[in-house]
Amino acid sequence: MSLHTSLFIILLGALTTFTSCQNVKEKPSELIGQWEGIVTKGMEENDIKRFAIQLDGNNEMTQILVKNGKESAIVQQIKIKGNTLSTIDNQYESTYSLKNDTLTLTTDKLVIQYVKKEEK
């Protein structure tokens, strides 16, 4: 499996985890919004130019990935329980932490950081 495919799957799984397990009222409101991924050297070497997620508070997460000049978006149902994010089908799981405006998702293979995008 290529790095891109692995990263994409892990991102989807980790991010999909965000919103399903709790009711909308119970979800941390600070998670809701748009988050821009921090592109690292390894990602750039694999032509990943941008990745982002949007959490809407309705158990949906939209993941955006720009690679090789092409943008793709995937919408997934997610759940959150404690500080664990997972997909509805529990195929992917990560833990998350928030510090100021930085969201960090951690899986057994990756640590991915996102910065909250300012609303206009």
N, C-alpha and C positions, 0 to 999 in steps of 0.2 A: 504494500500500500504506500502510495507516495506521501510526502510530507503534507502537501496541499490537501489531499483527501483526508488524512488523519486529522489535520488541524480543523478542517471544515466539519468533520463528523464530531470532533470533540467540542468545537464551538457550538454547534447545533445542540448537542446533548446538554452541555453545560448551561446554555442559555435557555433552552427549552424548559429546563428545570424550574425556572423562576416562578411560575405562577399557578400551578395547578392544585397543590395540596391544600392550600388555605383558601378560605373565602376571601373575596376581594377586600372586605373590610379589615381582614387580619393581615394582609400583605403589607410589608414595610413600604410606606408611600415613597421613601427615598429611592426605591428601586425603579419606580415607574418613570419612564422618560426615554430619551435617546442617549446612547452610550457609544462613544467612538473608541475603537480599539487602538492600542499603542503598537504600531508596527515596529518590530525589532529587526535586527540585521538578518537573522535566519529567515524571516518571512520575506524580506526584500529579495533575498537571493532566490527565493522561489516565486518571484513575480507577484507577491501579494502586496497590493498598493494601498488597500483600505479594507477594514472590516468594522462592522458596527452592529449593535443590536438595539432594538426598541422594545420596551416592555410596556404593555398598555393597561395592566391592572385587571384584565379580563381573561387571564390564563393563556394569553397569546404572546409569543415572542417572534419578532421578525428579525432575521439575521441577514445582513447584507455583506457580500464579499466581492471585492474587485480584484481580479487576477487576470493577468495577460490582457488588460484593457477591457475585459468583459465583466459586467456587473450581474450578479445573481442575488435573488432574494428568496428566502424560504421562511414560511410561517409555520410555527409548531405550537402545539399545546404543551404547556409546562406546569410544573408544580413546585412548591417551595414548602419545606418543613424544617423549622429551625434555621440553621445556616446551610442547609443542603438543597441544591437545585437539581431537578431531574426532569426527564421527559415523562410524559404521561405513561408511556409503556415501560418506564424504568430501564430503557436501553442504555442511557447515558446519565452520569451523575457527577456533580462537582460540589465543592464547598465554596462559599463566597464570604467575602469580608468587605466592609465599606470603611473607608477612612477619608474624611473630607469629601472631595468630589471624585475619588478613585474607587472603582469597583474591581476587586481581584477575584478571579475564578481559578480554582485549583483542582486539577484532576491528578490521577496517578502519574501522568506523563507530562503535563504542561501547567504553567502558571501564566494566565492571560490577564492583562490589565486593561481597563476601560476608563475613560474620563467622561464625566457627564457633560453632555452638550447643553450649552446655555439656550434657554427658550427665548425666542424673539417676540 
